[in-house]
Amino acid sequence: MIRIDQIWLAVEPMDMRAGTETALARVVKVFGAVQPHHAYLFANRRANRLKVLVHDGMGVWLAARRLHQGGFTWPRSDGADQKLSAEQLQALVIGLPWHRIGPAGVIDLL
């Protein structure tokens, strides 16, 4: 598997037609650089599609996920980009309210 040390969520929507080069340019614009073993998440305006770009140290991977019903819990676009834990990422990709999961995977906000 690909080692991921840090997960970053970009709050501004991204066009899901974007390919690898466009996603790379967006990561550099938003985060300043594409770091090895980091994952960068983007959603479309309706937050029902998600793209993740991962730099594995040798190249980049670009994956997409779409929910057929509902949407991903995504912060407002006027907020700051955020760092996520692995537990929060797992909750996010299945459509759960990831921002309610604390550092130990415990829901700490109702």
N, C-alpha and C positions, 0 to 999 in steps of 0.2 A: 504494500500500500504506500501511498504518498505520505510522507511525513509533513504534518502541518503544525507549526509552533504557535502561530497567531492567526486570528480570524478577524477581519475588518469588514464592517458593514458601511457602505456608502448610502447616504440618505437620499441624494438626488436621483430621480428616475433615469433609467438608461433605455435607449431604443433596443429592443430585443433582437432586431435584425443585425446588430453589431457583431462583427466577427472578432477573431483573436487580436488583430492589429488595433482595431478601434477600442476594444476592451483594455488592451495594454496602454494605449494612449490615455484613456480615461483614468486608469489607476495612477499613472504618473502625474496627471493633472490634479487628481483629488488627494493622493497620498504622498506625492513627491518622488516616489521611486517604487519599483517592484522588487520587493525583498524575497530572497530564497526562503522557502518553507512557510510562506504566508499565503493565506487565502483571502480573496477580496470578493465581497458579495454585492450584487446590484439587482434591483427589481425594476419592472416597468411601472408606468404611472398608475395603473390599476392594482398593482401589487399582487397579481395572480401568476406572474412569471418571474423566475429568478435565474440569474447567471452567476456562476462563481468562476473566478480565474485563480489558478494556483500555480505558483512558481516552484518547481520541485528541485531547484538547484542546477538543472541542466537545460530545462525548457519550460514551456508553459502548457497548462491544461485549461480548457474552457468547457464547462459543463452547464447545462440548462435544466430547469425543472419547471413544470407547469401544473398548477392545481386546476382540476376540472370543476370544482365547486369552491366557492369562498375565495379567500385571498391570504397571503402571508401577512403576519403582523409586522408592519413596517413603520418606523418613526416618521414624523412629519418632515417634509423636505427643508424646513427652515432650521432644523436641528443640526447638531454636529455629528460627524462620522463617528462610529462607535466600535470599540473592541468587544468581541464576544468570546465567551468560553465555549468549550466543546459541547457542554450540556445545552447551552443556549442555541448553538447551531443545530443540534439534533432536534430541538423543539421547533425552531424556525422552519426547517425544511419540511416538516409535516403539518405546518399550519397552526401550531400552538402558540400561545402568548409567551414567547421566549424571554421577554423583558421582566417577567415575574419570577424567573428561576434564579436563585441565589448561587453563590460560589460552590456550594456542596450539592447542587442539584435539588435544593429544597425550595419550594415555593414560599416566598417570604412577603408577598404583597397580595392583598385581596382586592 
